[in-house]
Amino acid sequence: MTEGRHDVTEPATAIDRSRVVAGRYEILERVGAGAMGQVLHVRHLRLGKEFALKLMQPEMVADARAHALFVTEAQLASKLSHPNIVSVVDFGDDPDWGLFIAMELLVGEPLSARIERDGRLPVDVACHVARQLAQALDHSHQHGVVHGDLKADNVLCRADGDADWHVVLLDFGTARLSSTRRGRDVEIDATPAYVAPERLVGEPPRAANDLYALGVLLYEMLTGSTPFAGRALDAVLEAHLHETPEPVGARRGEVLDDALVAIVDRCLAKDPARRHPSAGALADELGAYLHATGARDLALAQRAGLTACSREEAATDAFDQLEVACAGLDVDGTIRVANRAFRRVLGGDEPVAGVNVCDTALGQLHPGLREDLRLAAMRGETIRGQLLVPDGDGGDEVMRLTLSPSQGRCGPCLLVLHALVAAPPR
């Protein structure tokens, strides 16, 4: 332990001022440690709310470069607010404890642990996770922030039930503001297994680096290993520059859909210009792929005569016939399932799975819907309100909106709209 700075090895049993950071965070226990920092479970003394507190490792305090990276993480991550990015709520420098970052407290396990335990993941799960991360990166990139070290260790699978696979992107300690200036050296702050080729030849950080890393991670989720796993460091770096990975289907031992193979290959293109134009474009392509394969699987099941009389199908039919408008949503607002009444509220009876509800007329009627989704899914809160919804005949319906946390196939959020009374014609 460095002189003048505390270390934490045992859980706290009562409020002890020597175990309080910045006069407001009571240390409850240590929950983890990395190369640069240890993570503590803390409670805010006034608010009573619990957070995760990241402290710089005592031996790193005198390292100017480590100090700068820690400050950069706090500054850049605090600019971001997205359901799939960990929220930073506070930052400071305690005279006894040193630099700290306070973040929302998340319960779950690293994606790397799940891959290590389960090996290759189901195709739909891998694509669902990659899509969430692409959406998170799109938000980050729109704010000019390149993560720079996307990898399975930096993705947390929330404890929301295995069916949901809600993931959160962590650790912006190596994040950078995107730049057009060419670097003069090849020193990088990235994990070798995921580093983009252009970074190895001195190109500055840019969004395309993260897309390559996400391609590596998607490959890893589908096969159980990164493209060049098992090689020495120099061989891995050389392969990123010059070698085409083994085809993802061959590594998985399964014939994969051509559309999925094309997505992976495009992410892993050596030339950044050949990758997707943005993380948002990648998220859209993954969403379209999931939607298309889901519709195709349903059609195959129907042709095979598999839709007769199962309890699950009966429940689905009953759900679709409900007069109350209901939809199951992902945290970002993507519709997983919606009944006929909900589709009518949106203005038709066309399939809406894969559509983001925040981008529909309902999102325009309720501008705070995106934040309400976050509160429902991440904090377990039930949100209630009223909306004026056009009825198609020149009038409005007053509808009660209920947004509540959920589990299972319908997603982490359940949105219900119940008509109360018709308003006078406009």
N, C-alpha and C positions, 0 to 999 in steps of 0.2 A: 504493500500500500504506500502511495506517495505521501510524504509528510504534508500535513495540513489539509488532506482530503480524506473523507470517510470511505469505507468499503462496506458492503452488505453481504453477510453470509447466513444470518439467522433471521427467522420471521419475528416481527414485533408483536408483543402481547398486550401492550397498553400504550396510551399516548405518552411518548417520551420525546421531549423537545430535542434531544440529541439525534432523534430519528425522524426529524421533520425537515423537509427540503423547502427552501425559500419561504419559510414561515407559514406554509399553507398545505403542504402535501405530507400527510402522515404515511410512513412506509409500513405496509402490512406484510409483504413478503417479496422475496426475489423470485422472478418467474423465468429468467433466462439471461443469456449473455452471448455477445458476439465479439468479433475482432475489435470493434471500436467502442462498444458500450454494453452496459448491463441494463436489463429491463426489470423494473420494479412494479409491483401492484401497490397502488397508493390510494388514499382517501383524502379528498379535499376537506379541510377542517371546518370550513364554514358551510359549504354546499352539501357536505355529506355524500357527494357523488364519488364513485371510484373511477380511477383512470390507470393507464399504463404510463410509467415515467421512465424515459430512457436517459441514463446517465453515461457520460463519457468515462471510459475505463481510466482509473487513476494514473496508470503508467502512460497514458496518451496525452495527459493534460499539457505537458511541456512541448508536445509535437505540434508545431505551427500548422503543418499541412492537415493533420487530423483535426485540429481545432477549426480550421477553415471549412473542412468537409462537414463537420457537425453543424456549424452555423448555417451552411448552405442548405443542408437538409431541412432545418427548421424554417428558413425563409421561403424556400421554394414549395415545400409541402403545405405550408400555411396558406398558399395562394389557391389551393385546390379544394373543391367540395364536390365529391362524387360518391355514390353508394359503394363503388368498388375500389375506393382509395381510402386508406386510413386517415382519419381526421386529426389534425394537429390543433390543440386548443391553447397551448401556452408554451413559452420558451423563456429561459433565463440563465443566469449564472449565480449560483449560490456560493458564498465565500468558503463554506466548508465542503460542500458536495460537488461543486464545479458546474459545468454546463449541463443543462437538462432540457428535455423536450417532453411535454405532457401530451398524450394522445388518448383517443377513445380506447376503452378497454374492450378487447375482442377475445372471444372464447372460441377455440378451434385448434387445428393442427396444420403444420405446413403442408403444402401440396407435395413437396418432396417426400414427406413421410408416407403419404397415401400411395404415391407411385412405388416407393420402396416396398411397402406392404402388399399392395395389390398387383404390382406389375403394370402391364398395359391397361389402359382404361377403356371402357366402352366408347365406341366412336361418338355417340351422341353426347356423352358426358365430356369428352375431350373438346368437342366443338363448342359446347355450351360454356365451358370454362374459358376457352380461348376467346370466345365472343365477348364475355364479360371483361376480360383483360384488354381486348381491343377497344372497347368502349371507354374503359378507364384511361388508356393511353391517349385516345382521341381527345378526351377532356384535358389531360395534361399537356398535350401538344398544342391545343388551342390557346393555352396560357403560356406558351413558349418554353415549356419545361420538358426536357428529355430525361427519362428515368435513368438510363445508362447502365443498369445492372439487373434487368429482368431475368429471373430464374425461378426454379421451383421452390427454393428456400425462401424467396421473398413474396410468396403468394400464400395467404392463409385461407384455409377452408373453414368457413364459419360453422359453428355447431348448431345448424338449423335443420338437421336431418339430412341423411345421405341423399335423399331424393332431390333436394334442392340444389346442392352444390353451389352455394353462394360463396364467392371468393372475394378477397380483398387484397389489393396490391400494397405491399409494405416497403419500407426502407428506401427513402429517397436520399440516402447519404452520399450517393455518387451522382445525383441528378445534376444536370447542367442546363443553363439557358441555351437554347439552340443558337447556333452561330454560323455565319457564312465564311468566317476566316479560316484559312487552312492552317493546321497546326505545324509546328516546326520540329516536333519530336513525336515518338510513338509510345510514350508512357500513357497507359490507359488505366482507368478505374473500372474494370469490368471482369466478370468471371470468364476464364478462357473458353469453357465449353459453349458459351452463348455469345461470344464477341463477334461483331460484324466485321467482315473482311476490310472494309474501308477504314475502320478504326486502327487496324494493324499497320496501315501505311500512312498514318498521320492525319487523316481527315478529321475535321472538327465534329463534335457531337451534333447529331441531327435526328429527326424523327425516324428516318429509315433504319437507324441502328436498332431502335426498339422493335421495329417490325421483324427484323432478322431474328432477334432474340426470341420474339414470340413464336416465330416459325420453328426455332429449335425446341422451344417448350412444347408446342403442339406435336412435333415429331416425337418428343420424349413421352408425352402422354399416350400417344398412339402405339408406341413400341416398347416402352419401359426403359429406354435409354436415350441419351443424346446422340446425335449423328456420328460423332467421332469418339465415343466413350472407349476407355480402356487403353488409350495411347498416351505416350509421354507428352509433356507440355509442348515442346517444340513441334512435335508431329501434329498435335491438335491445331496449333496456330497455322501451320503450313497447309493443313487440310481446309481450314476455313478460307484460305486465300485461293487454293487451286483445285480442290477435289470436290466432285459431286457426291453427295451422300448416297449410301445404298437406298434404293427406292423404299419409301415408307411402307408400302404393302408387303414387299419382300421381307423387310426387317420384322414386320408384325406377323408374317406368316399367313396372310389373308389377302384376298383380292378386294381392294378398296374401290369405292366409287371414283371414276375418273375426275369428277368435279372436286372431290376432296383432295385427291393427289395433286391436282393443279393448284389448289390453294396453298398446300404445303410447299410445293416447288417454287411458287411465286414468292412466298415469304423468304425462302432460302436462296434466292437469286444472288449471285456474287455482285452484280451491278445494282446499286441502290435504285437506279432509274427503272429497273424491271420489276421492282416490288410494287405493292399496292400504293396508290398515290397518297393514301392517308390511312391512319388506324381506323377512322370511321368507315372508309370504303371496305376495309378488311372485315370489320364488324358486320356491315351490311351483307357482304358475300357469305359469311358464315351463317347469318340469320336466314338468308335465302336458301342456303343449302339445307339447314335444319328443317325449314318449312317444307321444302320440296320433298325431302326424304320422308318426313312425317306423313305427308299427303300420299306419297307413293306406297308406303307401308300399309296405310289404311285401305287403299284401293286393292292391294294384293290380298289383304285379309278378307275383304268383301268378296273378291272373286273366288277365294278358297272356301267360301261358305262359313267363315269363322265368326259371323256376327249374330248368330241366332241364340237368344235366350240366356246368355251369361249374365250373372248378377252385375258385373261391371258395366256391361252394355245397357242393361236395364236402368242402372243408375245414371248413365250418360244420357239416355233418352229422357229420363225424368228431369234431369238438370236442364236439358235443352227446351223442355216444354214449360218450365217455370214462367209465371207471368212477371215475376220480379226479375229485373235485369241484373245479371251476375257475371263476373269475369275474374279469372285467376291471373295474376300479374307477377312478373319478375320485379325486382327492386327498381330497375331502371324504367319500368312502365311497359315493357314488352308484354303483349297479351299471350298467355299460354293457352287459355281456353275461355270461350265466351258463349253464353246461351243465346237463343234467338232474340229474346227481349233486349239483351244488351246490344246485339248487332243492329236492331231497329233504332235504338237510341243514337247509334253512330250514323244512321241514315241509310241503312240497307240491310240485305241478308247475305252479303258476300262473306266468305271466310275471313276472319280478322286475326287468326293466330300468326304471330310474328310481327304484327303491327304495333307500334308504340302508341299507347293510349294518349300520351302527352302531346302527340303530333296530330291528334284527331280534333274534331269539333268539341269533344268533351274537355280536352286540354285547354282549348280557348275559353270555354265557359268557366273553367276552374284553373286559373294560372298557377295557383299554389299546389297543384296536384303532385308535381315532382317531389317537392319537399315533404308532402304528406305521405307519399310512398316510403320515403326514407324513414320517417318517424315510425310508421307502422311496422316495417320490416326489421329495422335495426334497433329500435327501442321498445318494440312490443306494444306500442300505443294504438288504441282504437280512435280513429278520427271520424267525427260526425259533422255534417253540415247540410245546407240546402242549396239547390241549384234551380235556375229557371231554364228549362230545356224546351226548345221549339218542338211543337207537336206535328208540324207539317201542314197544318190547316190555318196558319196565320196566328195561332195562339201559342201559349207557353204552358208547360206543365211544371208545377212546383214538385221537385223530387228531393227526397231525403237521400243523401250520400253517406254511406258507411264504408270506411276503409279499415280493415282489421288485419292483424297478422294471421298467417295461415301456414300450413305444412302440407307436404305431399305433392301430388302431381299438379295441382292447380297453381303451385308457386308460393312464394313467401307472403303474398298479399292477396286478399279477397276484397273486391270492390262490388258493392251492392247498391243499386239505385231503385228506390221505391217511390212510386207516384203518390203524392199527397192530394193535390187538388189542381184543377185547371185554372190558369190565370186568364184574365180577360184578353180578347184578341188585340194584337198590336195595331 
